Amino acid sequence: MSLNSIFQYFVPKDKKVFFPLFEQASSNVVGMATILVEAVNSTNTASREEMFKQIDKLENKGDELTHQIYLELGKNFITPFDREDIHALATAIDDVADYIHGAANRMNLYKVEGPNEHIKKLSELILQASVDLEKAIKELKDLRNVRNIADSCIRINSIENQADYVFDRAVADLFLYEKDAITLIKYKEIYAALETATDMCEDAANVMESILVKNA
C-alpha cells in the first residue's frame, strides 16, 4: 500500500470532495455524448441546432467542475491519490467535453445538413466510451472493484481503436468521392474533432490504469 493510500484513511470524509466532482464531470460528458448522438440522428434542423445549444451549456458546466477540481487540489494537502493523476484525469475528462463541443459547434457553424454515417458512427463510439469512463470513475472512490475499472479501461481502448478505423475510412471516402474542397475541409475537421474525443477518453483510461498500478 502506498504512503498516499495510507494517508487517505485519515482524511475526514467531508474533505473527500474529488470523487463527487469526478463523477459529476463524467456524468456531464455522458450527457453531452447522448445529446450529440440524438443531434446527428435528427432530421430536423431546428431541433439539431437546439441540441447543439444544450451541448454548449453542458460544456460550460464541465469547465466549472474542472475548475472546482483544480481549486480543491490547491486547498487539500492530502489527496486520495497522486496529485498529478488527479490533475491529469480532470484535464482528460474536460478534453472529452471540449472535443464533443468542438465537433457539435463545427457542425452548427458549417451548416452541415444531414450528418452522414461516419459522423453518426463516431458519435456513437464517443457515447460508448463516455459510458465506460463514467462506470470506471464511479469505482475509483474505494478501489475495491479493480477488475471493473480495468475492464472499462480495456473497452475504452478498444473503442478508440474502432474510432481510428472509422476516421481513416471517413477521410479516405472524402478524398475519393468529395469534389468540393470547402466541403472536404469542413467534414475532415468534424471527423477529427469526433475522433479526438475518443482519444481523450483513452487518455482518461490511461490515467486510471496508472492509479490502479500505484495503489496495487
N, CA and C of each residue as an Amber inpcrd file, in Angstrom:
protein
   648
   0.8490000  -1.1960000   0.0000000   0.0000000   0.0000000   0.0000000
   0.8870000   1.2490000   0.0000000   0.5750000   2.2050000  -0.8970000
   1.3960000   3.4040000  -0.9850000   1.1660000   4.3120000   0.2060000
   2.1200000   5.2120000   0.4350000   2.0140000   6.1530000   1.5470000
   0.7880000   7.0400000   1.3910000   0.5110000   7.4190000   0.1530000
  -0.6690000   8.2610000  -0.0980000  -1.9520000   7.5120000   0.2200000
  -1.9670000   6.1970000  -0.0240000  -3.1370000   5.3760000   0.2780000
  -3.3750000   5.2990000   1.7840000  -2.2750000   5.2300000   2.5410000
  -2.3890000   5.2010000   4.0000000  -2.9430000   6.5270000   4.5150000
  -2.4280000   7.6190000   3.9430000  -2.8630000   8.9470000   4.3700000
  -4.3620000   9.1570000   4.1850000  -4.9360000   8.5600000   3.1200000
  -6.3400000   8.8530000   2.8150000  -7.2850000   8.3750000   3.9260000
  -6.8710000   7.3910000   4.7230000  -7.7210000   6.9120000   5.7960000
  -7.8710000   7.9520000   6.9150000  -6.9550000   8.9200000   6.9450000
  -7.0080000   9.9340000   7.9840000  -7.6550000  11.2310000   7.4990000
  -8.0870000  11.2280000   6.2520000  -8.7450000  12.4110000   5.7150000
 -10.2150000  12.3750000   6.0990000 -10.7460000  13.4470000   6.7140000
 -12.1650000  13.4780000   7.0630000 -13.0290000  13.2390000   5.8330000
 -14.1450000  12.5360000   6.0650000 -14.9960000  12.1710000   4.9350000
 -15.4610000  13.3890000   4.1390000 -15.7450000  14.4920000   4.8320000
 -16.2570000  15.6600000   4.1300000 -15.1710000  16.3590000   3.3270000
 -13.9120000  15.9370000   3.5080000 -12.8210000  16.5160000   2.7390000
 -12.5870000  15.7670000   1.4260000 -13.2140000  14.5900000   1.3240000
 -13.0180000  13.8050000   0.1060000 -13.9840000  14.2950000  -0.9780000
 -13.6570000  15.4540000  -1.4950000 -14.5630000  16.1010000  -2.4390000
 -14.2740000  15.7280000  -3.8860000 -13.1430000  15.1050000  -4.1310000
 -12.7510000  14.8550000  -5.5060000 -13.6530000  13.8520000  -6.2110000
 -14.0400000  12.7860000  -5.5040000 -14.8380000  11.7470000  -6.1480000
 -16.1920000  12.2450000  -6.6470000 -16.9630000  12.9830000  -5.8370000
 -18.2190000  13.5200000  -6.3580000 -18.0160000  14.4430000  -7.5520000
 -16.9440000  15.2210000  -7.5410000 -16.6650000  16.1390000  -8.6560000
 -16.3190000  15.3600000  -9.9210000 -15.5070000  14.3250000  -9.7750000
 -15.1740000  13.4870000 -10.9280000 -16.4190000  12.8030000 -11.4870000
 -17.2730000  12.3220000 -10.5820000 -18.4900000  11.6420000 -11.0190000
 -19.4270000  12.6050000 -11.7440000 -19.5310000  13.8250000 -11.2220000
 -20.3550000  14.8290000 -11.9010000 -19.7900000  15.1770000 -13.2710000
 -18.4710000  15.3010000 -13.3500000 -17.8290000  15.6480000 -14.6210000
 -18.0240000  14.5440000 -15.6620000 -17.8670000  13.2860000 -15.2430000
 -18.0340000  12.1750000 -16.1880000 -19.4950000  12.0200000 -16.5990000
 -20.4060000  12.2410000 -15.6570000 -21.8380000  12.1980000 -15.9730000
 -22.2060000  13.3060000 -16.9640000 -21.5770000  14.4490000 -16.8020000
 -21.8070000  15.5750000 -17.7040000 -21.3620000  15.2280000 -19.1210000
 -20.2290000  14.5310000 -19.2280000 -19.7290000  14.1040000 -20.5370000
 -20.6940000  13.1090000 -21.1840000 -21.2210000  12.1720000 -20.3920000
 -22.2140000  11.2230000 -20.9250000 -23.4410000  11.9770000 -21.4380000
 -23.8490000  12.9900000 -20.6960000 -24.9770000  13.8070000 -21.1300000
 -24.7080000  14.4850000 -22.4640000 -23.5140000  15.0440000 -22.6020000
 -23.1370000  15.6910000 -23.8630000 -23.1080000  14.6940000 -25.0150000
 -22.5170000  13.5150000 -24.7640000 -22.4140000  12.4980000 -25.8070000
 -23.7860000  11.9760000 -26.2120000 -24.6820000  11.8450000 -25.2400000
 -26.0480000  11.3810000 -25.5220000 -26.7760000  12.3730000 -26.4240000
 -26.6420000  13.6460000 -26.1020000 -27.2900000  14.6750000 -26.9200000
 -26.6700000  14.7270000 -28.3110000 -25.3450000  14.5370000 -28.3790000
 -24.6670000  14.5310000 -29.6820000 -25.2310000  13.4410000 -30.5820000
 -25.4000000  12.2390000 -30.0390000 -25.9490000  11.1280000 -30.8200000
 -27.3670000  11.4610000 -31.2820000 -28.1690000  12.0400000 -30.3880000
 -29.5310000  12.4380000 -30.7600000 -29.5080000  13.4860000 -31.8690000
 -28.5630000  14.4260000 -31.7520000 -28.4930000  15.5240000 -32.7210000
 -28.1230000  15.0310000 -34.1140000 -27.0920000  14.1760000 -34.1900000
 -26.6360000  13.7410000 -35.5160000 -27.6220000  12.7720000 -36.1750000
 -28.5320000  12.2020000 -35.3820000 -29.5480000  11.3220000 -35.9430000
 -30.8740000  12.0320000 -36.1830000 -30.9260000  13.3060000 -35.8660000
 -32.1510000  14.0810000 -36.0680000 -32.2250000  14.5830000 -37.5140000
 -33.4220000  14.5440000 -38.0600000 -33.6280000  15.0560000 -39.4220000
 -34.1970000  16.4620000 -39.4080000 -34.4400000  16.9710000 -38.1900000
 -34.9970000  18.3150000 -38.0440000 -33.8750000  19.3080000 -37.7290000
 -33.6300000  20.2310000 -38.6300000 -32.5240000  21.1820000 -38.4740000
 -32.6790000  22.0370000 -37.2270000 -33.8960000  22.5170000 -36.9720000
 -34.1350000  23.3740000 -35.8070000 -33.8870000  22.5990000 -34.5100000
 -34.3450000  21.3570000 -34.4580000 -34.1260000  20.5260000 -33.2640000
 -32.6410000  20.2570000 -33.0540000 -31.9270000  20.0180000 -34.1580000
 -30.4950000  19.7420000 -34.0670000 -29.7590000  20.9740000 -33.5200000
 -30.1290000  22.1460000 -33.9930000 -29.4960000  23.3770000 -33.5040000
 -29.7620000  23.5820000 -32.0190000 -30.9640000  23.2480000 -31.5740000
 -31.2980000  23.3770000 -30.1510000 -30.4640000  22.4050000 -29.3160000
 -30.2590000  21.2180000 -29.8340000 -29.4320000  20.2390000 -29.1190000
 -27.9810000  20.6990000 -29.0390000 -27.4970000  21.3350000 -30.0910000
 -26.1330000  21.8670000 -30.0680000 -25.9950000  22.9440000 -28.9900000
 -27.0530000  23.7160000 -28.7860000 -27.0420000  24.7270000 -27.7260000
 -26.9800000  24.0650000 -26.3470000 -27.6790000  22.9410000 -26.1920000
 -27.6300000  22.1950000 -24.9250000 -26.2180000  21.6800000 -24.6540000
 -25.5570000  21.2190000 -25.7100000 -24.1760000  20.7550000 -25.5720000
 -23.2780000  21.9020000 -25.1300000 -23.5110000  23.0690000 -25.6680000
 -22.7300000  24.2550000 -25.3010000 -22.8870000  24.5680000 -23.8110000
 -24.0990000  24.4730000 -23.3100000 -24.3470000  24.7380000 -21.8850000
 -23.6690000  23.7000000 -20.9960000 -23.7270000  22.4320000 -21.4180000
 -23.1030000  21.3750000 -20.6310000 -21.5790000  21.5000000 -20.6500000
 -21.0390000  21.9820000 -21.7640000 -19.5820000  22.1840000 -21.8210000
 -19.1550000  23.2540000 -20.8190000 -19.9570000  24.2940000 -20.6810000
 -19.6750000  25.3280000 -19.6800000 -19.7420000  24.7520000 -18.2640000
 -20.7150000  23.8800000 -18.0350000 -20.8300000  23.2190000 -16.7360000
 -19.5940000  22.3680000 -16.4670000 -19.1150000  21.6780000 -17.4930000
 -17.9190000  20.8640000 -17.3510000 -16.6980000  21.7000000 -17.0020000
 -16.5920000  22.8720000 -17.6130000 -15.4830000  23.7830000 -17.2960000
 -15.5150000  24.1820000 -15.8260000 -16.7110000  24.4400000 -15.3130000
 -16.8510000  24.8290000 -13.9090000 -16.4270000  23.6920000 -12.9760000
 -16.8130000  22.4630000 -13.3160000 -16.4390000  21.3070000 -12.4940000
 -14.9210000  21.0900000 -12.5090000 -14.3240000  21.2360000 -13.6840000
 -12.8660000  21.0850000 -13.7930000 -12.1620000  22.1430000 -12.9550000
 -12.6440000  23.3720000 -13.0420000 -12.0610000  24.4570000 -12.2600000
 -12.1830000  24.1730000 -10.7660000 -13.3180000  23.5960000 -10.3600000
 -13.5200000  23.2680000  -8.9500000 -12.5430000  22.1880000  -8.4890000
 -12.2870000  21.2060000  -9.3460000 -11.3130000  20.1640000  -9.0100000
  -9.9280000  20.7790000  -8.8180000  -9.5600000  21.6880000  -9.7150000
  -8.2590000  22.3500000  -9.5930000  -8.1750000  23.1620000  -8.3000000
  -9.2800000  23.8230000  -7.9420000  -9.2970000  24.6090000  -6.7000000
  -9.1070000  23.7020000  -5.4900000  -9.8340000  22.5770000  -5.4780000
  -9.7250000  21.6410000  -4.3630000  -8.3290000  21.0410000  -4.2830000
  -7.7200000  20.8500000  -5.4190000  -6.3600000  20.3120000  -5.4520000
  -5.3850000  21.2750000  -4.7870000  -5.6460000  22.5650000  -4.9610000
  -4.8030000  23.5690000  -4.3340000  -5.0530000  23.7290000  -2.8460000
  -6.2620000  23.3960000  -2.4000000  -6.6230000  23.5910000  -0.9920000
  -6.3120000  22.3890000  -0.1120000  -6.2830000  21.1930000  -0.7020000
  -6.1270000  19.9640000   0.0860000  -4.6980000  19.4460000   0.0260000
  -4.0890000  19.3140000   1.2140000  -2.7160000  18.8090000   1.2930000
  -2.6710000  17.3100000   1.0220000  -3.6320000  16.5780000   1.5890000
  -3.7020000  15.1300000   1.4080000  -4.7910000  14.8230000   0.3780000
  -4.4430000  14.0280000  -0.6230000  -5.3700000  13.6950000  -1.6950000
  -5.5590000  12.1780000  -1.7760000  -6.6890000  11.7180000  -2.3260000
  -6.9620000  10.2730000  -2.3700000  -5.9730000   9.4880000  -3.2230000
  -5.4150000  10.1300000  -4.2430000  -4.3140000   9.5440000  -4.9960000
  -3.4380000  10.6700000  -5.5280000  -2.3610000  10.3440000  -6.2240000
  -1.3570000  11.3300000  -6.5970000  -1.9620000  12.5760000  -7.2240000
  -1.4280000  13.7190000  -6.8210000  -1.9340000  14.9980000  -7.2990000
  -1.8310000  15.0960000  -8.8230000  -0.7320000  14.5680000  -9.3670000
  -0.5560000  14.6130000 -10.8160000  -1.6460000  13.8210000 -11.5260000
  -2.0560000  12.6960000 -10.9310000  -3.1090000  11.8760000 -11.5310000
  -4.4720000  12.5640000 -11.4400000  -4.7190000  13.2410000 -10.3350000
  -5.9720000  13.9930000 -10.1950000  -6.0500000  15.0680000 -11.2710000
  -4.9600000  15.7970000 -11.4410000  -4.9220000  16.8590000 -12.4480000
  -5.0740000  16.2840000 -13.8510000  -4.3530000  15.1870000 -14.1310000
  -4.4030000  14.5840000 -15.4590000  -5.7860000  14.0300000 -15.7750000
  -6.4460000  13.4060000 -14.7950000  -7.7770000  12.8360000 -15.0130000
  -8.8020000  13.9350000 -15.2490000  -8.7290000  14.9890000 -14.4370000
  -9.6530000  16.1200000 -14.6120000  -9.4710000  16.7520000 -15.9880000
  -8.2210000  16.9000000 -16.4050000  -7.9280000  17.5020000 -17.7030000
  -8.4350000  16.6380000 -18.8480000  -8.2360000  15.3180000 -18.7360000
  -8.6830000  14.4120000 -19.7980000 -10.2060000  14.4240000 -19.9420000
 -10.9140000  14.4090000 -18.8100000 -12.3840000  14.4520000 -18.8620000
 -12.8430000  15.7620000 -19.4930000 -12.1950000  16.8500000 -19.1080000
 -12.5340000  18.1620000 -19.6760000 -12.2490000  18.1900000 -21.1770000
 -11.1720000  17.5270000 -21.6000000 -10.8410000  17.4860000 -23.0220000
 -11.8840000  16.7140000 -23.8240000 -12.4240000  15.6370000 -23.2420000
 -13.5030000  14.9070000 -23.9240000 -14.6660000  15.8620000 -24.1830000
 -15.0510000  16.5960000 -23.1500000 -16.1550000  17.5510000 -23.2760000
 -15.8290000  18.6210000 -24.3240000 -14.6060000  19.1000000 -24.3150000
 -14.2010000  20.1450000 -25.2580000 -14.3160000  19.6810000 -26.7030000
 -13.8990000  18.4470000 -26.9700000 -13.9280000  17.9680000 -28.3540000
 -15.3300000  17.5860000 -28.8010000 -16.1640000  17.1070000 -27.8840000
 -17.5780000  16.8970000 -28.2310000 -18.1980000  18.2360000 -28.6070000
 -17.9330000  19.2260000 -27.7710000 -18.4490000  20.5710000 -28.0270000
 -17.8890000  21.1290000 -29.3350000 -16.5910000  20.9010000 -29.5620000
 -15.9690000  21.4120000 -30.7820000 -16.5830000  20.8140000 -32.0330000
 -16.8510000  19.5080000 -31.9970000 -17.4580000  18.8500000 -33.1560000
 -18.8730000  19.3710000 -33.3900000 -19.6450000  19.4830000 -32.3070000
 -21.0210000  19.9970000 -32.4200000 -21.0200000  21.4320000 -32.9320000
 -20.0900000  22.2210000 -32.4200000 -20.0120000  23.6240000 -32.8200000
 -19.6740000  23.7550000 -34.3070000 -18.7690000  22.9070000 -34.7790000
 -18.4020000  22.9420000 -36.1980000 -19.5840000  22.5360000 -37.0740000
 -20.2980000  21.4970000 -36.6770000 -21.4680000  21.0900000 -37.4580000
 -22.4950000  22.2080000 -37.5400000 -22.6460000  22.9270000 -36.4340000
 -23.6070000  24.0210000 -36.3860000 -23.1360000  25.2070000 -37.2350000
 -21.8850000  25.6100000 -37.0500000 -21.3560000  26.7770000 -37.7580000
 -21.1980000  26.5190000 -39.2590000 -20.8170000  25.2880000 -39.6100000
 -20.5930000  24.9560000 -41.0130000 -21.8870000  24.6060000 -41.7380000
 -22.9890000  24.6050000 -40.9810000 -24.3060000  24.3160000 -41.5620000
 -24.3210000  22.9580000 -42.2800000 -23.8360000  21.9570000 -41.5590000
 -23.8270000  20.6000000 -42.1070000 -25.2460000  20.0480000 -42.0860000
 -25.7520000  19.7260000 -43.2490000 -27.1210000  19.2230000 -43.3600000
 -27.0990000  17.6950000 -43.4160000 -27.8310000  17.0640000 -42.5170000
 -27.9220000  15.6090000 -42.5290000 -26.5860000  14.9290000 -42.3280000
 -26.0430000  14.9090000 -41.1000000 -24.7670000  14.2470000 -40.8190000
 -24.7370000  12.8290000 -41.3970000 -23.6050000  12.4550000 -41.9890000
 -23.5040000  11.1580000 -42.6550000 -23.2440000  10.0140000 -41.6720000
 -23.1130000   8.8070000 -42.2250000 -22.9550000   7.6120000 -41.3930000
 -21.6400000   7.6070000 -40.6150000 -20.6090000   8.2020000 -41.1700000
 -19.3280000   8.2700000 -40.4570000 -19.4610000   9.1130000 -39.1860000
 -20.1360000  10.2460000 -39.3090000 -20.3580000  11.1280000 -38.1560000
 -21.2220000  10.4260000 -37.1150000 -22.2490000   9.7280000 -37.5770000
 -23.1390000   9.0070000 -36.6590000 -22.3820000   7.9090000 -35.9100000
 -21.5260000   7.1740000 -36.6330000 -20.7870000   6.0860000 -36.0140000
 -19.7680000   6.6160000 -35.0120000 -19.0500000   7.6650000 -35.3590000
 -18.0760000   8.2520000 -34.4360000 -18.7740000   8.7990000 -33.1910000
 -19.9350000   9.3970000 -33.3610000 -20.6950000   9.9280000 -32.2220000
 -21.1310000   8.8010000 -31.3000000 -21.5620000   7.6850000 -31.8800000
 -21.9710000   6.5250000 -31.0820000 -20.7860000   5.9520000 -30.3060000
 -19.6180000   5.9300000 -30.9220000 -18.4190000   5.4240000 -30.2400000
 -18.0200000   6.3460000 -29.0820000 -18.1860000   7.6390000 -29.2640000
 -17.9160000   8.5890000 -28.1750000 -18.8380000   8.3020000 -26.9990000
 -20.1030000   8.0530000 -27.2840000 -21.0540000   7.7630000 -26.2160000
 -20.6740000   6.4710000 -25.4910000 -20.3230000   5.4340000 -26.2420000
 -19.9270000   4.1700000 -25.6180000 -18.7140000   4.3620000 -24.7060000
 -17.7090000   5.1020000 -25.1970000 -16.5050000   5.3370000 -24.4100000
 -16.8190000   6.1800000 -23.1750000 -17.7120000   7.1490000 -23.3170000
 -18.0890000   8.0200000 -22.2000000 -18.8130000   7.2430000 -21.1070000
 -19.6560000   6.3180000 -21.4990000 -20.3820000   5.4900000 -20.5350000
 -19.4010000   4.6250000 -19.7450000 -18.4390000   4.0380000 -20.4360000
 -17.4270000   3.2300000 -19.7390000 -16.5420000   4.0960000 -18.8490000
 -16.2580000   5.3100000 -19.2970000 -15.4740000   6.2480000 -18.4870000
 -16.2060000   6.5520000 -17.1840000 -17.5010000   6.8090000 -17.2740000
 -18.3010000   7.0950000 -16.0840000 -18.3270000   5.8870000 -15.1450000
 -18.4830000   4.6810000 -15.7040000 -18.5080000   3.4660000 -14.8820000
 -17.2090000   3.3030000 -14.0990000 -16.0900000   3.5080000 -14.7740000
 -14.7870000   3.3450000 -14.1280000 -14.5790000   4.3750000 -13.0310000
 -14.9660000   5.6070000 -13.2960000 -14.7650000   6.6820000 -12.3210000
 -15.5930000   6.4460000 -11.0610000 -16.7770000   5.8790000 -11.2190000
 -17.6180000   5.5890000 -10.0530000 -16.9950000   4.5310000  -9.1450000
 -16.1020000   3.7160000  -9.6930000 -15.4460000   2.6740000  -8.9050000
 -14.1720000   3.1810000  -8.2260000 -13.7410000   4.3870000  -8.5550000
 -12.4670000   4.8900000  -8.0410000 -12.4920000   5.2050000  -6.5560000
 -13.6810000   5.4860000  -6.0210000 -13.7570000   6.0120000  -4.6480000
 -13.2120000   5.0630000  -3.5840000 -13.2900000   3.7450000  -3.8430000
 -12.7500000   2.8160000  -2.8460000 -11.7670000   1.8040000  -3.4290000
 -11.6940000   1.7320000  -4.7630000 -10.7670000   0.8130000  -5.4470000
 -10.9630000  -0.6500000  -5.0350000 -12.1990000  -0.9790000  -4.6340000
 -12.4730000  -2.3730000  -4.2790000 -12.7180000  -3.2210000  -5.5170000
 -13.3140000  -2.6030000  -6.5330000 -13.6370000  -3.3520000  -7.7500000
 -12.6440000  -2.9940000  -8.8580000 -11.4000000  -3.3480000  -8.6080000
 -10.3300000  -3.0300000  -9.5490000 -10.5970000  -3.6530000 -10.9180000
 -11.1410000  -4.8730000 -10.9270000 -11.4150000  -5.5650000 -12.1770000
 -12.4080000  -4.7920000 -13.0350000 -13.4210000  -4.1970000 -12.3990000
 -14.4070000  -3.4120000 -13.1400000 -13.7750000  -2.2000000 -13.8020000
 -12.8770000  -1.5420000 -13.0610000 -12.1910000  -0.3700000 -13.6160000
 -11.3230000  -0.7920000 -14.7950000 -10.5620000  -1.8560000 -14.5900000
  -9.6720000  -2.3440000 -15.6500000 -10.4620000  -2.7500000 -16.8930000
 -11.5960000  -3.4230000 -16.7000000 -12.4220000  -3.8480000 -17.8370000
 -12.9540000  -2.6440000 -18.6210000 -13.3870000  -1.6180000 -17.8980000
 -13.8680000  -0.4120000 -18.5670000 -12.7540000   0.2500000 -19.3570000
 -11.5640000   0.2910000 -18.7810000 -10.4180000   0.9000000 -19.4730000
 -10.0610000   0.1210000 -20.7310000 -10.1430000  -1.2000000 -20.6570000
  -9.8640000  -2.0400000 -21.8320000 -10.8960000  -1.7650000 -22.9270000
 -12.1610000  -1.6510000 -22.5340000 -13.2120000  -1.3690000 -23.5310000
 -12.9960000   0.0010000 -24.1680000 -12.5960000   0.9820000 -23.3740000
 -12.3380000   2.3230000 -23.9090000 -11.2110000   2.2760000 -24.9390000
 -10.1540000   1.5310000 -24.6330000  -9.0470000   1.3860000 -25.5820000
  -9.5170000   0.7420000 -26.8830000 -10.3790000  -0.2610000 -26.7550000
 -10.9140000  -0.9350000 -27.9400000 -11.7880000   0.0140000 -28.7630000
 -12.6000000   0.7960000 -28.0820000 -13.4660000   1.7630000 -28.7660000
 -12.6370000   2.8020000 -29.5010000 -11.5420000   3.2350000 -28.8760000
 -10.6710000   4.2230000 -29.5220000 -10.0670000   3.6520000 -30.7950000
  -9.7110000   2.3690000 -30.7640000  -9.1750000   1.7240000 -31.9600000
 -10.2240000   1.6680000 -33.0700000 -11.4770000   1.3870000 -32.6740000
 -12.5650000   1.3850000 -33.6610000 -12.7500000   2.7740000 -34.2630000
 -12.6490000   3.8050000 -33.4120000 -12.8110000   5.1840000 -33.8770000
 -11.6990000   5.5570000 -34.8590000 -10.4830000   5.0740000 -34.6150000
  -9.3800000   5.3150000 -35.5490000  -9.7130000   4.7550000 -36.9250000
 -10.2580000   3.5320000 -36.9370000 -10.6030000   2.8950000 -38.2070000
 -11.7040000   3.6780000 -38.9320000 -12.7460000   4.0570000 -38.1850000
 -13.8530000   4.8080000 -38.7920000 -13.3520000   6.1460000 -39.3380000
 -12.4790000   6.7990000 -38.5650000 -11.9210000   8.0850000 -39.0010000
 -11.1210000   7.9180000 -40.2970000 -10.2590000   6.9220000 -40.3460000
  -9.4470000   6.6980000 -41.5420000 -10.3250000   6.4020000 -42.7520000
 -11.3730000   5.5850000 -42.5550000 -12.2800000   5.2560000 -43.6380000
 -13.0530000   6.5030000 -44.0930000 -13.4510000   7.3220000 -43.1350000
 -14.2010000   8.5340000 -43.4490000 -13.3670000   9.5080000 -44.2630000
 -12.1160000   9.7020000 -43.8600000 -11.2280000  10.6170000 -44.5860000
 -10.9190000  10.0620000 -45.9770000 -10.7090000   8.7520000 -46.0550000
 -10.4570000   8.1270000 -47.3600000 -11.6330000   8.3510000 -48.3050000
 -12.8510000   8.1890000 -47.7940000 -14.0410000   8.4140000 -48.6180000
 -14.1390000   9.8620000 -49.0760000 -13.7420000  10.7840000 -48.1940000
 -13.7470000  12.2020000 -48.5760000 -12.8430000  12.4370000 -49.7820000
 -11.6310000  11.9270000 -49.6970000 -10.6720000  12.1410000 -50.7750000
 -11.0710000  11.4080000 -52.0570000 -11.7940000  10.2960000 -51.9030000
 -12.2140000   9.5310000 -53.0760000 -13.4160000  10.1390000 -53.7860000
 -14.3770000  10.6440000 -52.9860000 -15.6660000  10.9890000 -53.5730000
 -16.0490000  12.4730000 -53.4860000 -15.4390000  13.2260000 -52.5860000
 -15.8400000  14.6300000 -52.4400000 -15.0380000  15.5170000 -53.3950000
 -15.7470000  16.2090000 -54.2620000 -15.0890000  17.0450000 -55.2640000
 -14.9670000  18.5100000 -54.8310000 -15.7900000  18.9130000 -53.8600000
 -15.7620000  20.3060000 -53.4100000 -14.7570000  20.4520000 -52.2660000
 -13.7390000  21.2790000 -52.4680000 -12.6530000  21.4170000 -51.4870000
 -13.1420000  21.9620000 -50.1510000 -14.0740000  22.9100000 -50.1780000
 -14.5680000  23.5130000 -48.9290000 -15.3300000  22.4750000 -48.1120000
 -16.1770000  21.7080000 -48.7750000 -16.9310000  20.6570000 -48.0900000
 -15.9780000  19.6210000 -47.4990000 -14.9450000  19.2810000 -48.2590000
 -13.9600000  18.3190000 -47.7810000 -13.3100000  18.8020000 -46.4860000
 -12.9120000  20.0680000 -46.4540000 -12.2610000  20.6240000 -45.2600000
 -13.2210000  20.6300000 -44.0710000 -14.4690000  21.0110000 -44.3120000
 -15.4780000  21.0450000 -43.2470000 -15.6140000  19.6690000 -42.5860000
 -15.8210000  18.6520000 -43.4210000 -16.0560000  17.3170000 -42.8840000
 -14.8040000  16.7410000 -42.2210000 -13.6530000  17.0090000 -42.7890000
 -12.4270000  16.4880000 -42.1940000 -12.2180000  17.0710000 -40.7920000
 -12.5260000  18.3360000 -40.5990000 -12.3970000  18.9600000 -39.2750000
 -13.3840000  18.3560000 -38.2780000 -14.5800000  18.0730000 -38.7380000
 -15.5920000  17.4660000 -37.8660000 -15.1690000  16.0510000 -37.4820000
 -14.7280000  15.2670000 -38.4790000 -14.2500000  13.9120000 -38.1870000
 -13.1150000  13.9370000 -37.1650000 -12.1850000  14.8720000 -37.3510000
 -11.0170000  14.9450000 -36.4720000 -11.4140000  15.2610000 -35.0360000
 -12.3520000  16.1940000 -34.8690000 -12.8020000  16.5550000 -33.5160000
 -13.4890000  15.3630000 -32.8450000 -14.3130000  14.6450000 -33.6030000
 -15.0130000  13.4790000 -33.0450000 -14.0290000  12.3800000 -32.6550000
 -13.0770000  12.0970000 -33.5370000 -12.1070000  11.0430000 -33.2440000
 -11.2200000  11.4130000 -32.0580000 -10.8750000  12.6960000 -31.9510000
 -10.0290000  13.1360000 -30.8390000 -10.7530000  13.0070000 -29.5040000
 -12.0610000  13.1290000 -29.5050000 -12.8310000  12.9340000 -28.2680000
 -12.6150000  11.5230000 -27.7270000 -12.5490000  10.5340000 -28.6280000
 -12.2850000   9.1610000 -28.1670000 -10.8380000   9.0270000 -27.6900000
  -9.9240000   9.7750000 -28.2990000  -8.5320000   9.7790000 -27.8280000
  -8.4580000  10.2740000 -26.3850000  -9.2420000  11.3010000 -26.0760000
  -9.2360000  11.8630000 -24.7280000  -9.8490000  10.8970000 -23.7160000
 -10.8420000  10.1210000 -24.1560000 -11.3840000   9.0590000 -23.2830000
 -10.2850000   8.0480000 -22.9770000  -9.4930000   7.7180000 -23.9890000
  -8.3870000   6.7800000 -23.7810000  -7.3470000   7.3770000 -22.8270000
  -7.0830000   8.6810000 -22.9610000  -6.1560000   9.3410000 -22.0360000
  -6.6370000   9.2020000 -20.5930000  -7.9370000   9.4160000 -20.3820000
  -8.5110000   9.2790000 -19.0400000  -8.3750000   7.8400000 -18.5410000
  -8.6050000   6.8780000 -19.4450000  -8.4600000   5.4700000 -19.0810000
  -7.0160000   5.1600000 -18.6910000  -6.0700000   5.7340000 -19.4120000
  -4.6540000   5.5090000 -19.1030000  -4.3000000   6.0570000 -17.7240000
  -4.8730000   7.1940000 -17.3670000  -4.6300000   7.7650000 -16.0340000
  -5.1780000   6.8370000 -14.9620000  -6.3780000   6.3190000 -15.1850000
  -6.9740000   5.4070000 -14.1980000  -6.1730000   4.1150000 -14.0650000
  -5.6430000   3.6190000 -15.1710000  -4.7930000   2.4330000 -15.1010000
  -3.5320000   2.7220000 -14.2960000  -3.0080000   3.9280000 -14.4550000
  -1.8370000   4.3520000 -13.6650000  -2.1680000   4.3970000 -12.1770000
  -3.3570000   4.8830000 -11.8590000  -3.8050000   4.9270000 -10.4580000
  -3.8990000   3.5140000  -9.8780000  -4.4340000   2.5930000 -10.6780000
  -4.5520000   1.1940000 -10.2300000  -3.1850000   0.6020000  -9.9170000
  -2.2210000   0.8600000 -10.7780000  -0.8710000   0.3180000 -10.5680000
  -0.2450000   0.8940000  -9.3070000  -0.4040000   2.1880000  -9.1070000
   0.2110000   2.8440000  -7.9640000  -0.4360000   2.4290000  -6.6440000
  -1.6850000   2.0250000  -6.6970000  -2.3950000   1.6570000  -5.4640000
  -2.5630000   0.1640000  -5.3140000  -1.8500000  -0.6110000  -6.1310000
  -1.9610000  -2.0710000  -6.0600000  -1.3440000  -2.5960000  -4.7690000
